[in-house]
Amino acid sequence: MAYKINDDCISCGACADQCPVNAISEGDGKYVIDADTCVECGACNGVCPVGAPNAE
C-alpha cells in the first residue's frame, strides 16, 4: 500500500527531496503523497524527522 503523510508533518520537505519517483508535493499545511505514483520504497519515512509518512 502507498505511503501517506499524517498530521505530524512539519512541512520541512525532507521527504520530497528523497522520493525517487517524485510522488511527494507540498500540500495545504503539510506534504502529500500521490498514491498512484508512490512505489512504497519507504525512503520518505527514513528521512522524516517526525515519522509522518506511514504505509497505509
C-alpha distance (Angstrom), angle and dihedral (degrees) to the residues before:
residue distance angle dihedral
M1 . . .
A2 3.79 . .
Y3 3.77 121.6 .
K4 3.80 120.5 -106.4
I5 3.79 128.2 -162.9
N6 3.79 114.2 -126.6
D7 3.81 129.1 -148.9
D8 3.83 91.9 -87.8
C9 3.83 87.5 81.0
I10 3.81 112.8 125.4
S11 3.84 93.7 -167.6
C12 3.81 94.6 -118.1
G13 3.82 93.7 141.2
A14 3.80 96.1 -135.6
C15 3.79 91.1 126.1
A16 3.81 94.3 51.9
D17 3.80 91.5 52.7
Q18 3.82 91.2 54.5
C19 3.82 99.9 44.4
P20 3.83 107.3 111.7
V21 3.82 93.2 -157.9
N22 3.82 99.1 40.4
A23 3.81 92.6 -118.8
I24 3.81 93.7 143.7
S25 3.78 124.7 81.7
E26 3.77 137.6 165.7
G27 3.77 111.4 -89.9
D28 3.78 134.0 -179.2
G29 3.80 103.7 -54.9
K30 3.82 95.6 -22.1
Y31 3.77 140.6 35.2
V32 3.81 119.4 -91.4
I33 3.79 134.0 -153.3
D34 3.80 122.7 -138.3
A35 3.80 101.7 -130.8
D36 3.81 92.2 -156.5
T37 3.82 91.9 56.7
C38 3.83 99.6 38.1
V39 3.82 113.4 105.9
E40 3.81 93.7 -166.5
C41 3.80 94.3 -119.5
G42 3.82 95.0 142.7
A43 3.81 95.3 -135.5
C44 3.80 90.0 128.6
N45 3.78 93.5 54.5
G46 3.78 91.9 49.3
V47 3.81 94.1 59.3
C48 3.80 101.5 35.7
P49 3.82 110.5 110.0
V50 3.82 91.8 -150.5
G51 3.82 100.7 35.0
A52 3.80 93.6 -118.5
P53 3.85 98.4 150.6
N54 3.79 111.5 78.8
A55 3.78 135.1 168.5
E56 3.78 111.2 -104.1
